[in-house]
Amino acid sequence: MENQHIANELNNLLANYQIYYQNLRGFHWNIQGKYFFELHVKFEELYNDAAVKIDEVAERLLTIGFTPLHSFQDYLDTASIKATKGVHDGVEAVKTIVDNLSALVDQQKDIRSQAEDSGDAATGDMLATFVEEQEKTLWMYKAWLK
């Protein structure tokens, strides 16, 4: 069943987004040092964007007839992105964001391809939009790290 496979992939993506989101919240709350002012604001922008995408993924699952994961335990059990804690350094936080966001982009490209192959153009379109935005974000954060 193609839809079940896409739903499973979207639930995995949802779990990864939730961990990424919580990592961003932690960075926002705990950032210290000379980059505090700029990164505190940027991390909030990123987690607000992630929250919108989380909602879109969950609503897409509902639209295609499936139930989105919705417990933290499910997210922890399912996600391949790892939860981070105790990060206060801006460079370390940005490196983690680049790693997490790169993993999300790769995963979304894969799901997009599978969705389009199975005739689910709407899921493919949603993910294409996410990837386009996130590739630009990755470029900016990688430039900041140089």
N, C-alpha and C positions, 0 to 999 in steps of 0.2 A: 504494500500500500504506500504509494508515493507521498501522500499527505502526512501519514504517520511519521515517515522518515524526516520530512521537512519540519514537522512539529518537534520531533526529538532534537533536531539540530538547532531550532529556534530556542528551545528550552535551555539547551547548553549555552547558547549565546546569551540568553537572559541571565543565567547564573554567572557567567563571566562579567557581564555588565554590572551586576549587583556588587560583585567583589571589587571591580574597578571603581565603582561609585564610592564604596565605603573606604577604599584606599585614598581616594581623592579627598573625602571628608577628613580623614585622619591627617593628611598632609596640610590641609587648610587650617585645621585647628592647632596643629603642633609645629608648624614651620617657625624657625628662629633664624636669627642672623641677618647679615647685610642685605639679603634678598627678600626679607619678610614682606615689605610693603607691596612689591610687584607680584610676588608669587602668591601671597594670600588672596589677592584679587583674581589672579589667573586660575588658581585652583577652584575658586567658587564658580567661575565661568564654566570650567570643565565639568564640575559635578552637576551644575544646572543643566548643561547640555546632555550629560549622561542620563539624568532623570527623565528627560523628554524621550530619549531613545529607548530607555527601559519601558516606558509606557507604550511606545509605538510597537515594540516587539511583543509585549504582552497582549496588546489589542489585536495584533496580526494573528497571534495564536488563537485567540477567541474567534476572530473572523473566519479562520479556516476550520473551526469546529473543535478546537482542542483547549485544554486547560493549561494556563501558564503556571510554572513553578511559583510558589509564593511563600516559602518558609526559608529562613536563613539556613537551616540544616540542609534543605534540598540544594541551596546554592553552594554551600561548602562541600557537599558530597559530589556535586556535578561539575563545578568549575575547574578549569585548568589554570586559570589565573590564581595566583596565591595571595592570600591576605597578608598585608604588611602592617607592622606596628612599630611604634617607637622611632619613627623617622622624623628628625628635626632639621636635617641639612637639606638646603634647597637643591643642590646638585644631585644628591642621592634621590630625592623625591622626583625630580624631573627625569632622571634616568629610569626610574621605576615606571613613571607615566609613559615614557617612550616605549618601554618594553611591553607594558600592558596594552597600550593603544595599538602597537604593531601587531600584537597577537589578535586583538579584536578585528583589525583590518583584514588580516590573513583569513581569519575564520569567516568573516562576512563575505569575502570574495568567494570562498569555497561554497558557502551556503547559497549565495547568489547563483552560481553556476548550476548547482543541483536544482534549485528552484526553477530556473529558466528551462533546464532540460526536462523537468517534469510538467512544464506548462503553467507554472505559477509565476506569471510575469509581475504581479503586484508585489510579491515578496522580493523578487529580484530588483524591482525598481526602488523599493524602500532601502534595501541594502546598498544599492549603487549610490544613492544619495548620501547615505552615511559615510561610505568609503571616500567619496569625493571630498567631503568636508574634512574627514579625519586625516587624509593624506596631506592636506594643506597644514593642518594642525601639527602633524608629525614633523613636517619640514621646518616649521617655526621653532618647535622645541629642540629639534636637533641643531638648528642654527644657534639657539641660545646656549647650548652646551659647548659650542666650539670656543 
